[in-house]
């Protein structure tokens, strides 16, 4: 029995197979809840886009940007605007930073992830609930 797979799933599989060196290095550090127990998925369809890494519980998108992103800066801003409007936080890192300063990159990921988790688990009451 064959199972129907959405086109974005096929595309995500292709992107996983063609990962850059920086994406592979970052995935090695994020996979299996290695970073503060956070679950990340790679090449994850998210709305009309596929993101490099996504932590569902924190609503956090992590993008590894290589040289192609210099030429696609306008596209990236539009994608980030959609993600921001959808309530996701986007973090972008240059491939060089991922490869040369992985600990610094991980620190830059874990802080906002923990902050977002804290806010999601303990949201502020609405104005009318405070009265």
Secondary structure, DSSP 8 states (H G I E B T S, - for coil): ------HHHHHHHHHHHT--HHHHHHHHHHGGGTTTT---EEEEEETTEEEEEEETTTTEEEEEE-THHHHTHHHHHHHHHHHHHTT-EEEEEEHHHHHH-HHHHHHHHHHHHHHHHHHHHS----HHHH-
